[in-house]
Amino acid sequence: MFSDKDGKNLDRIETLIGELCSIVGNISGEGLIKIDGSIDGDIKWKDDIIIGETALYNGNISCKNAKVNGRVKGNITCEDNLIIEPLGNISGDITVKHVTIKEGASLDGRCTMLINKIQD
């Protein structure tokens, strides 16, 4: 998760939605984003997303990798990895290649695993 395939410094958060910020509407972009505030809308992100423990997210998420430690009400699609941290709470379906659900986390929805297609 959060690998450096494109030469990006992925230890640096490029977009931060702070704890006191509230957004209504859809978001799209790229780079590492951390969400600590509240969002009501869908997000289509080309890179990785961190949902902080103070985050309240209401909408669908599409991204490369995600780490959830807050509350998400909506469906999540990750190209690679989804990690649900101990304070993470997801109410919705997830579609992922790999998923890690840590002790204390919750998922109320269906999980669909993406499978790499083997070419003959």
Order of alpha helices (4+ residues) and beta strands (2+ residues): beta-beta-beta-beta-beta-beta-beta-beta-beta-beta-beta-beta-beta-beta-beta-beta-beta-beta
